[in-house]
Amino acid sequence: MSGYTKGYDLLAGMELGAVPLVVALALETGIPYVIIRKEKREHGTGKQIEGGDVKGKNVLIVEDVTTSGGSVVKTIQILRENQAEVEKVLAVVDRESGAKEQLKKLEVEFIPLVSVSEILKKKEKEK
């Protein structure tokens, strides 16, 4: 995953599934990270973006699994509303259920490390 991080100021992930991935990638690369909350909190810091200012920063979004793309689209919208630059999403697994198409509409490059069809193909070969 670290090979995809060159040129980014920040890594970002939506709570909850992407958090361990973003933290691990940040530790490996030395790139700071932010966590995007699904909703603004009414207590604590009250922030929707935890970890620092994203304004004017080139941000790589990291996802664990994408399906229809709803969660990652929301992440992009929150980051862009806060004036971050978002051009790419890196996902571990793409379930191939619409995320790629949704991201294309937003002019965001989508890089899945593996697709569900590749996993199923490999599983079939092992039988």
Backbone bond lengths (Angstrom), bond angles and torsions (degrees), N, CA, C in turn:
res aa  C-N    CA-C-N  psi(-1)  N-CA   C-N-CA  omega(-1)  CA-C   N-CA-C  phi
1 M - - - 1.450 - - 1.522 111.95 -
2 S 1.312 117.16 -33.76 1.465 119.83 -173.84 1.529 112.28 -63.28
3 G 1.321 118.00 -23.13 1.456 121.37 178.77 1.523 113.91 -64.89
4 Y 1.318 117.12 -16.15 1.463 121.77 -179.14 1.529 113.04 -94.90
5 T 1.325 118.06 1.46 1.462 120.66 -170.77 1.523 115.23 -96.88
6 K 1.307 117.95 -5.54 1.465 120.27 -177.16 1.526 111.63 -60.59
7 G 1.328 115.50 134.08 1.454 121.13 177.36 1.514 115.05 88.29
8 Y 1.316 118.30 3.23 1.461 120.63 -179.57 1.521 111.36 -100.75
9 D 1.334 115.12 142.41 1.461 121.99 177.99 1.524 111.54 -85.48
10 L 1.331 115.12 -31.85 1.463 121.10 -175.87 1.520 110.54 -144.85
11 L 1.322 114.79 153.15 1.461 122.68 169.18 1.517 106.10 -107.82
12 A 1.341 117.36 148.75 1.466 120.29 179.53 1.512 109.99 -141.17
13 G 1.322 114.85 146.00 1.457 120.81 176.07 1.507 110.57 -147.89
14 M 1.329 115.39 144.22 1.465 121.66 177.41 1.519 108.66 -77.66
15 E 1.338 115.35 139.49 1.454 117.66 173.62 1.521 108.90 -58.96
16 L 1.138 125.34 142.90 1.424 136.75 12.91 1.530 109.93 -119.16
17 G 1.316 116.63 -35.87 1.466 120.68 -174.11 1.509 115.03 -64.10
18 A 1.328 117.51 -34.39 1.463 120.53 -176.11 1.525 113.04 -82.44
19 V 1.324 117.73 -14.64 1.470 120.80 -174.21 1.531 112.84 -56.06
20 P 1.332 120.16 -51.77 1.472 118.41 -179.11 1.530 112.43 -61.75
21 L 1.329 116.84 -35.09 1.466 120.42 179.68 1.522 111.34 -67.09
22 V 1.318 116.59 -44.31 1.462 121.19 -179.46 1.526 110.23 -64.92
23 V 1.315 116.52 -43.40 1.465 120.10 179.81 1.529 110.51 -63.65
24 A 1.326 117.30 -45.99 1.471 120.67 179.50 1.525 111.15 -61.69
25 L 1.319 117.23 -43.18 1.463 121.31 -179.93 1.530 110.68 -66.54
26 A 1.318 116.83 -37.94 1.468 120.64 177.10 1.526 110.71 -64.54
27 L 1.310 116.62 -42.11 1.470 120.41 178.10 1.526 111.14 -64.15
28 E 1.321 116.73 -38.75 1.464 121.24 -179.02 1.530 112.33 -70.66
29 T 1.331 116.40 -37.36 1.462 120.37 -172.83 1.523 114.91 -100.84
30 G 1.330 116.47 -19.50 1.461 119.88 -175.09 1.518 113.27 80.53
31 I 1.331 117.47 6.22 1.464 121.89 177.98 1.531 108.23 -85.85
32 P 1.333 117.55 130.39 1.470 119.53 178.42 1.527 111.51 -63.59
33 Y 1.325 116.14 161.81 1.456 120.22 -179.23 1.523 111.68 -134.31
34 V 1.319 114.13 159.88 1.459 121.96 172.13 1.518 107.89 -129.40
35 I 1.325 114.94 152.20 1.455 122.16 176.16 1.525 107.27 -111.86
36 I 1.320 115.68 131.75 1.454 121.41 179.63 1.526 108.21 -99.86
37 R 1.327 115.41 124.33 1.468 119.84 176.62 1.531 108.89 -85.04
38 K 1.321 115.56 147.57 1.463 120.13 179.12 1.532 110.36 -65.06
39 E 1.305 116.07 -36.57 1.462 122.55 178.91 1.521 108.84 -135.23
40 K 1.338 116.07 152.16 1.453 120.49 175.08 1.517 108.64 -64.82
41 R 1.310 116.39 138.46 1.468 120.07 -179.55 1.515 110.40 -81.71
42 E 1.311 115.12 145.69 1.469 120.63 177.68 1.525 111.13 -91.05
43 H 1.329 116.39 -8.91 1.471 120.13 -179.85 1.526 108.62 -131.67
44 G 1.310 116.35 -178.75 1.466 120.00 -179.51 1.517 110.24 63.79
45 T 1.327 117.23 -133.16 1.466 121.00 -178.21 1.526 112.25 -74.61
46 G 1.324 117.32 -21.70 1.460 120.85 -178.92 1.516 113.80 72.75
47 K 1.315 117.19 12.12 1.464 121.07 -176.56 1.524 111.59 -93.81
48 Q 1.323 114.58 155.32 1.461 119.77 172.62 1.524 110.50 -97.59
49 I 1.331 116.52 -22.00 1.458 121.87 175.28 1.517 107.52 -115.56
50 E 1.317 115.88 117.83 1.468 121.54 -179.88 1.517 110.15 -104.88
51 G 1.327 116.30 130.35 1.457 119.19 172.95 1.512 116.10 124.15
52 G 1.305 119.04 -10.18 1.459 119.00 178.40 1.507 112.83 146.39
53 D 1.324 114.95 175.32 1.454 122.59 -178.40 1.525 109.86 -81.21
54 V 1.318 116.63 133.61 1.470 121.37 -179.00 1.534 112.04 -104.16
55 K 1.315 116.99 -7.28 1.472 121.47 -175.10 1.524 111.10 -55.55
56 G 1.346 114.78 123.24 1.452 121.32 177.34 1.520 115.35 74.06
57 K 1.332 117.25 4.33 1.466 121.80 -178.41 1.520 110.73 -91.84
58 N 1.334 115.45 144.65 1.453 122.47 175.10 1.528 107.02 -86.12
59 V 1.329 116.93 113.11 1.468 122.30 -169.76 1.528 111.26 -113.71
60 L 1.324 115.92 130.43 1.465 122.93 172.53 1.521 107.92 -99.26
61 I 1.332 115.99 122.26 1.466 120.63 177.58 1.518 108.79 -88.29
62 V 1.322 115.84 134.09 1.461 122.78 178.26 1.529 107.68 -115.58
63 E 1.327 116.12 129.58 1.463 122.42 179.77 1.517 109.77 -125.47
64 D 1.323 116.42 149.64 1.455 119.43 175.01 1.523 109.65 -80.35
65 V 1.327 116.83 -57.93 1.463 121.89 -177.79 1.531 108.84 -136.07
66 T 1.337 116.44 135.35 1.463 119.82 173.43 1.519 108.88 -113.81
67 T 1.316 114.55 142.23 1.462 120.57 177.01 1.530 106.78 -120.75
68 S 1.323 116.78 -95.16 1.465 120.31 179.50 1.527 112.22 -81.10
69 G 1.321 116.45 -17.32 1.458 120.74 179.65 1.515 114.02 97.91
70 G 1.305 118.43 -2.18 1.460 121.87 -176.39 1.522 114.11 -56.06
71 S 1.300 116.95 -46.59 1.461 121.66 -178.55 1.532 112.06 -65.67
72 V 1.310 115.98 -43.96 1.457 119.18 -178.50 1.526 110.99 -72.20
73 V 1.325 118.34 -32.48 1.466 121.40 175.23 1.525 109.24 -63.49
74 K 1.320 116.48 -42.39 1.471 120.64 178.05 1.527 110.24 -62.67
75 T 1.318 117.37 -41.14 1.463 121.81 177.50 1.523 110.37 -59.70
76 I 1.320 116.47 -46.01 1.473 121.26 179.13 1.524 110.07 -60.56
77 Q 1.329 116.81 -46.26 1.458 120.75 -178.15 1.531 111.31 -61.05
78 I 1.328 116.61 -44.10 1.468 120.39 179.63 1.523 110.36 -62.55
79 L 1.324 116.75 -45.77 1.462 120.05 179.73 1.526 111.62 -63.71
80 R 1.321 117.11 -44.31 1.466 120.42 -179.56 1.527 111.43 -67.25
81 E 1.331 117.59 -36.11 1.465 120.61 175.78 1.528 110.94 -60.88
82 N 1.324 116.15 -26.66 1.457 122.03 178.91 1.527 111.56 -98.73
83 Q 1.321 116.20 19.29 1.460 126.24 172.40 1.525 114.61 66.23
84 A 1.325 115.90 30.93 1.469 120.43 172.66 1.520 108.56 -87.02
85 E 1.323 115.84 155.04 1.459 121.76 174.53 1.525 107.71 -97.71
86 V 1.318 115.91 121.34 1.467 121.53 -179.03 1.523 108.50 -125.47
87 E 1.328 115.93 117.78 1.463 121.10 -178.49 1.518 112.92 -124.79
88 K 1.352 116.94 -12.15 1.461 118.77 -172.43 1.526 111.10 -148.16
89 V 1.339 114.83 143.64 1.465 122.61 173.14 1.518 107.73 -124.29
90 L 1.315 115.78 130.95 1.456 123.13 177.29 1.529 107.93 -111.50
91 A 1.337 116.54 118.77 1.465 120.85 -179.21 1.519 109.85 -119.22
92 V 1.309 116.17 144.27 1.458 120.13 177.33 1.525 109.49 -71.28
93 V 1.344 117.35 -51.07 1.469 121.54 -178.56 1.526 109.73 -129.29
94 D 1.327 115.82 130.87 1.461 121.88 173.24 1.521 108.20 -106.60
95 R 1.310 116.44 120.64 1.467 120.76 178.59 1.530 112.67 -78.24
96 E 1.326 115.66 -1.12 1.474 121.72 176.70 1.528 112.40 57.48
97 S 1.325 115.11 47.71 1.460 120.11 -179.19 1.521 111.98 -123.75
98 G 1.345 117.13 27.55 1.457 119.67 173.45 1.508 117.20 120.66
99 A 1.318 118.75 -11.43 1.466 120.66 -178.07 1.528 111.85 -59.60
100 K 1.310 116.51 -44.82 1.471 120.77 -178.52 1.528 110.88 -57.17
101 E 1.321 116.18 -44.21 1.459 121.41 -178.61 1.537 111.37 -67.43
102 Q 1.337 115.80 -40.71 1.473 119.80 178.47 1.522 111.29 -62.63
103 L 1.323 116.37 -41.66 1.459 120.22 -178.56 1.523 111.48 -70.48
104 K 1.313 116.51 -33.98 1.468 119.94 177.52 1.529 110.23 -61.08
105 K 1.340 117.12 -39.71 1.467 121.76 177.77 1.530 111.45 -59.82
106 L 1.329 116.20 -31.45 1.464 121.33 -179.26 1.529 112.35 -91.70
107 E 1.342 115.35 4.62 1.469 122.16 -178.37 1.527 111.50 58.79
108 V 1.329 114.65 44.36 1.458 122.24 178.06 1.528 108.15 -117.37
109 E 1.325 116.03 128.79 1.465 121.15 177.46 1.521 109.29 -72.24
110 F 1.324 115.93 137.81 1.461 121.72 -178.25 1.521 109.29 -116.28
111 I 1.324 116.27 123.25 1.458 121.12 179.82 1.528 109.06 -122.65
112 P 1.330 117.44 99.42 1.467 119.90 173.22 1.534 109.20 -87.57
113 L 1.310 116.92 136.44 1.461 119.76 177.31 1.522 110.77 -72.90
114 V 1.326 116.40 -31.53 1.463 121.46 177.41 1.531 108.12 -153.92
115 S 1.327 116.03 148.78 1.463 120.45 177.20 1.521 109.09 -107.69
116 V 1.318 115.47 159.68 1.459 119.68 179.72 1.526 110.53 -62.67
117 S 1.330 118.14 -33.53 1.468 119.54 179.27 1.533 110.47 -67.09
118 E 1.324 117.99 -36.19 1.468 120.68 176.44 1.526 110.94 -65.20
119 I 1.327 116.37 -39.62 1.467 120.50 178.30 1.523 110.20 -64.11
120 L 1.328 116.49 -44.78 1.467 120.30 -179.01 1.526 111.48 -66.88
121 K 1.342 117.34 -37.79 1.460 121.29 177.22 1.529 110.90 -60.64
122 K 1.318 114.64 -45.00 1.459 120.23 -179.63 1.537 110.48 -64.43
123 K 1.312 115.32 -39.83 1.469 120.35 179.09 1.532 110.65 -63.98
124 E 1.327 117.13 -39.86 1.459 121.61 178.07 1.536 111.56 -64.36
125 K 1.329 116.61 -40.50 1.465 120.79 178.95 1.520 112.29 -64.86
126 E 1.322 115.92 -30.41 1.472 120.48 -178.87 1.522 111.92 -74.94
127 K 1.303 117.88 -17.15 1.481 120.78 -176.63 1.504 112.25 -72.59
